[in-house]
Amino acid sequence: MNRKGVEYTLTKSETPGFWKWQFRIGDLVRSGKTEARLAMRRVELRIDRELKHAAHQLVS
């Protein structure tokens, strides 16, 4: 899947009701687990936060 040019994966976890996610922005790799409800939205919000943080660091 793709969010603002960032490829990410979202797969079912072995634990019922949870999803595993992972994305990469440059050399930065983030991964984790989230509850099934709204899993895609939560990952996309995390990507948005990381992109905003990366842009802020470039300006500073």
VEXDREN-2710 file (C-alpha; in Angstrom, 1 decimal):
% VEXDREN-2710
k/r/px/py/pz
1/MET/0.0/0.0/0.0
2/ASN/1.1/3.6/-0.4
3/ARG/0.6/6.8/1.6
4/LYS/2.0/10.0/0.2
5/GLY/4.7/8.1/-1.6
6/VAL/5.6/5.9/1.3
7/GLU/5.2/2.2/0.8
8/TYR/3.8/0.3/3.8
9/THR/2.7/-3.2/4.7
10/LEU/-0.2/-4.2/6.9
11/THR/-0.5/-7.9/7.7
12/LYS/-2.6/-10.0/10.1
13/SER/-0.7/-10.8/13.3
14/GLU/-0.6/-14.2/14.9
15/THR/-2.5/-12.6/17.8
16/PRO/-6.3/-12.5/16.9
17/GLY/-7.5/-8.9/16.5
18/PHE/-4.1/-7.4/15.8
19/TRP/-2.3/-6.3/12.6
20/LYS/1.5/-5.9/12.0
21/TRP/2.6/-2.8/10.0
22/GLN/5.9/-1.6/8.6
23/PHE/7.1/1.4/6.5
24/ARG/10.4/3.0/5.5
25/ILE/11.2/6.7/5.0
26/GLY/14.8/7.0/3.7
27/ASP/16.9/5.0/6.2
28/LEU/14.3/5.1/8.9
29/VAL/12.2/1.9/9.3
30/ARG/9.2/1.9/11.6
31/SER/7.2/-1.2/12.5
32/GLY/4.7/-2.2/15.1
33/LYS/1.3/-3.8/16.0
34/THR/-2.1/-2.2/16.2
35/GLU/-5.6/-3.4/17.0
36/ALA/-7.6/-4.5/13.9
37/ARG/-10.2/-1.7/14.2
38/LEU/-9.0/1.2/12.1
39/ALA/-5.5/-0.4/11.6
40/MET/-4.9/1.2/8.1
41/ARG/-5.9/4.6/9.3
42/ARG/-3.6/4.4/12.3
43/VAL/-0.6/3.4/10.2
44/GLU/-1.4/6.3/7.7
45/LEU/-1.5/8.8/10.6
46/ARG/1.9/7.4/11.8
47/ILE/3.3/7.9/8.4
48/ASP/2.0/11.5/8.3
49/ARG/3.6/12.2/11.6
50/GLU/7.0/10.8/10.5
51/LEU/6.9/12.8/7.2
52/LYS/6.1/16.0/9.1
53/HIS/8.9/15.3/11.6
54/ALA/11.4/14.6/8.7
55/ALA/10.4/17.8/6.9
56/HIS/10.8/19.8/10.1
57/GLN/14.3/18.4/10.7
58/LEU/15.3/19.4/7.1
59/VAL/14.3/23.0/7.8
60/SER/16.1/23.2/11.1
END
